[in-house]
Amino acid sequence: LSAFIPYAKDLGFFLDLTEICTIILSTSSQGISHAGTPPLAVTPALMHVIFLLGSHLSTSSQITVLETDFLSRATGSTSTASDYSHQKVLEAIQSHVLLAQYFFLTGRKLEGKYSVTVAVSLVLGTRMHCIRGISLSGHEAPQTQFQSEKEENQRINAFWIVLALNSRWTAIDGHVSSLPYWTARMRVDTPWPCVSIVSLSNNLIVLANLARTPDKPDSCHPEQFYYPALLGQFSR
């Protein structure tokens, strides 16, 4: 985890990093099955992909030696991630986003493209491209309202992260885009997010937030999403 956390946002992590890491640290992966994953537990797919990237990014030989094992676990668990319940679909998307980034870093384009395609299918299948800002009912309890707002923000962030990732991947490999947002039948009605989107440069994942200011680390800048979209358009 310590090797993964510094690069999480650069890798397209849109969930609550503190919450996810806290749950992972307090939960043993042993004995957790797909069917028996409790609501507050992190899915095996997400946990294994995080460990995979952590082992890949680690400078400790004791950790990097585990990369092959974590890769096997990650690919096995993400193959069934799309079967998770509705409340875990965000974790399934997150798992495929991170796995695609890993495959990009290791030069495995075919497998990476597959993960991108699955992530696109999940965001479109759950209509994350049609999220609109809807005022929450004043009758909701504060905790319920907070959770609703939090999940909506994560869904918004998930869509734009996947769109950016898909656009960059399309530009790199020259394949037909799995998310044709520019067509008439694909109307994107999802608000701009307030997260930092990643760019791919010199085979490394780096933060592409040209207008970020030190006092506003989470400022929302639409140009973060114009760039990958334009990149995808030029590749067509």
C-alpha positions in Angstrom: 0.0 0.0 0.0 2.8 2.4 0.9 4.2 2.1 -2.7 0.8 2.5 -4.3 -0.7 5.5 -2.4 1.6 8.2 -3.7 0.7 7.3 -7.3 -3.0 6.5 -6.7 -4.5 9.7 -8.2 -2.1 9.7 -11.1 -3.2 6.1 -11.9 -6.9 7.2 -12.0 -8.0 6.3 -8.5 -11.5 8.0 -8.1 -12.8 6.2 -5.0 -12.1 7.3 -1.4 -8.5 6.4 -1.0 -8.4 6.8 2.7 -11.5 4.7 3.2 -10.3 1.9 0.9 -6.9 1.7 2.4 -8.4 1.7 6.0 -10.7 -1.2 5.1 -7.9 -3.2 3.4 -5.6 -2.8 6.4 -8.3 -3.9 8.8 -9.4 -6.9 6.6 -7.5 -10.0 5.8 -7.8 -11.2 2.2 -7.8 -14.8 3.4 -11.2 -16.4 3.3 -12.9 -13.6 1.4 -14.9 -14.9 -1.5 -16.8 -13.2 -4.3 -20.1 -14.3 -3.0 -19.4 -13.6 0.6 -17.9 -10.1 0.3 -19.7 -8.0 2.9 -21.0 -4.5 1.9 -18.2 -2.6 3.8 -15.4 -4.9 2.5 -13.2 -4.1 -0.4 -13.7 -6.6 -3.3 -10.9 -9.1 -3.9 -10.5 -7.7 -7.4 -9.7 -4.1 -6.2 -7.6 -5.3 -3.4 -5.4 -7.6 -5.6 -5.0 -4.9 -8.3 -3.9 -2.4 -5.7 -1.4 -4.9 -4.3 -0.2 -5.7 -7.9 0.5 -2.0 -8.7 2.1 -1.6 -5.2 4.5 -4.5 -5.9 5.3 -3.1 -9.4 6.0 0.4 -8.0 7.9 -0.8 -4.9 11.7 -0.4 -4.6 11.9 -3.3 -2.2 13.0 -6.6 -3.6 11.0 -8.4 -1.0 7.8 -6.8 -2.4 8.6 -6.8 -6.1 9.2 -10.6 -6.0 5.4 -10.9 -5.3 4.4 -9.2 -8.5 3.8 -12.3 -10.5 1.6 -13.8 -7.8 -0.4 -10.6 -7.4 -0.8 -10.5 -11.2 -2.3 -13.9 -11.2 -4.7 -13.0 -8.4 -5.6 -9.7 -10.0 -6.5 -11.1 -13.4 -8.4 -14.0 -11.9 -10.5 -11.8 -9.6 -11.2 -9.0 -12.1 -12.5 -11.6 -14.6 -15.6 -11.9 -12.4 -15.7 -8.3 -11.1 -18.4 -7.3 -13.5 -20.7 -9.8 -11.8 -20.6 -7.9 -8.5 -23.8 -6.3 -7.0 -24.8 -2.8 -8.0 -23.2 -1.3 -4.9 -19.8 -2.8 -5.9 -19.9 -1.7 -9.6 -17.7 1.3 -8.9 -15.1 -1.0 -7.4 -15.3 -3.2 -10.5 -14.7 -0.1 -12.7 -11.9 1.0 -10.5 -10.3 -2.4 -10.7 -10.3 -2.5 -14.5 -9.0 1.1 -14.7 -6.0 0.3 -12.5 -5.4 -3.0 -14.3 -5.4 -1.2 -17.6 -2.8 1.2 -16.3 -0.6 -1.7 -15.1 -0.8 -3.4 -18.5 0.2 -0.1 -20.2 3.2 0.3 -17.9 4.3 -3.3 -18.7 3.6 -3.1 -22.4 0.8 -5.6 -22.5 -1.5 -3.7 -24.9 -4.0 -6.4 -25.8 -4.8 -7.2 -22.1 -4.9 -3.5 -21.3 -7.3 -2.8 -24.1 -9.6 -5.5 -22.8 -9.7 -3.9 -19.3 -10.4 -0.5 -20.8 -13.3 -2.0 -22.9 -14.8 -3.7 -19.8 -14.6 -0.4 -17.8 -16.3 1.4 -20.7 -19.0 -1.3 -20.8 -19.6 -0.9 -17.1 -20.0 2.9 -17.1 -22.3 2.8 -20.1 -24.3 -0.1 -18.8 -25.0 1.8 -15.5 -25.6 5.0 -17.5 -22.9 7.0 -15.9 -22.8 9.1 -19.0 -26.3 10.4 -18.2 -25.7 11.7 -14.6 -27.3 15.1 -14.0 -27.0 17.3 -11.0 -30.2 16.5 -9.0 -30.9 18.2 -5.7 -31.2 15.8 -2.9 -34.4 15.6 -1.0 -34.5 17.7 2.1 -36.1 14.8 3.9 -33.0 12.7 3.8 -31.0 12.3 6.9 -27.6 14.1 6.9 -25.6 10.8 6.8 -27.8 9.4 3.9 -27.4 12.7 2.0 -23.7 12.6 2.5 -23.4 9.1 1.2 -25.7 9.9 -1.8 -23.6 12.9 -2.7 -20.4 10.9 -2.3 -21.5 8.1 -4.5 -22.8 10.5 -7.2 -19.4 12.3 -7.2 -17.6 9.0 -7.5 -19.8 7.9 -10.4 -19.2 11.3 -12.1 -15.4 10.9 -11.6 -15.5 7.3 -12.8 -17.1 8.2 -16.1 -14.6 10.9 -16.9 -11.6 8.8 -15.8 -12.8 6.0 -18.1 -13.5 8.4 -21.0 -10.0 9.9 -20.6 -8.3 6.5 -20.4 -10.2 5.2 -23.4 -9.3 8.3 -25.5 -5.6 8.0 -24.7 -5.6 4.2 -25.3 -7.4 4.7 -28.6 -4.9 7.3 -29.7 -2.0 5.0 -28.8 -3.2 1.7 -30.4 -5.3 3.2 -33.2 -8.3 1.0 -32.6 -11.9 2.1 -32.8 -13.0 3.9 -29.7 -15.3 1.9 -27.3 -16.8 5.1 -26.2 -17.9 7.2 -29.2 -19.0 10.3 -27.2 -18.9 12.5 -30.3 -21.7 10.7 -32.1 -25.4 11.8 -32.1 -26.6 8.6 -30.4 -24.1 9.1 -27.5 -25.2 12.2 -25.6 -23.0 12.8 -22.6 -25.1 14.5 -19.8 -22.7 14.1 -16.9 -21.3 17.1 -15.0 -17.6 17.9 -15.0 -15.7 16.2 -12.2 -13.4 17.7 -9.6 -10.5 15.2 -9.8 -7.2 15.2 -11.5 -7.0 13.2 -14.7 -3.9 11.4 -15.8 -1.9 11.6 -19.0 0.6 9.2 -20.4 4.0 10.5 -21.1 7.3 8.8 -21.7 5.7 5.4 -20.7 5.0 6.8 -17.2 1.7 7.9 -15.6 1.9 11.6 -14.7 -0.5 14.1 -13.4 -1.9 16.4 -16.1 -3.4 19.3 -14.3 -1.9 22.4 -15.9 -4.0 24.9 -14.0 -3.8 23.4 -10.5 -2.9 25.9 -7.8 -1.3 25.0 -4.5 -4.1 26.3 -2.4 -6.8 24.4 -4.4 -5.5 20.9 -4.8 -8.8 19.5 -5.9 -9.9 22.4 -8.2 -11.9 21.3 -11.2 -10.5 22.3 -14.6 -12.4 21.1 -17.7 -9.3 21.3 -19.8 -8.1 18.2 -18.1 -10.8 16.3 -20.1 -10.5 18.3 -23.3 -7.0 17.2 -23.9 -7.6 13.4 -23.9 -10.8 13.9 -25.9 -9.0 15.9 -28.5 -6.2 13.3 -28.6 -8.8 10.7 -29.3 -10.4 12.8 -32.0 -7.0 13.3 -33.8 -6.4 9.6 -33.8 -9.6 8.8 -35.7 
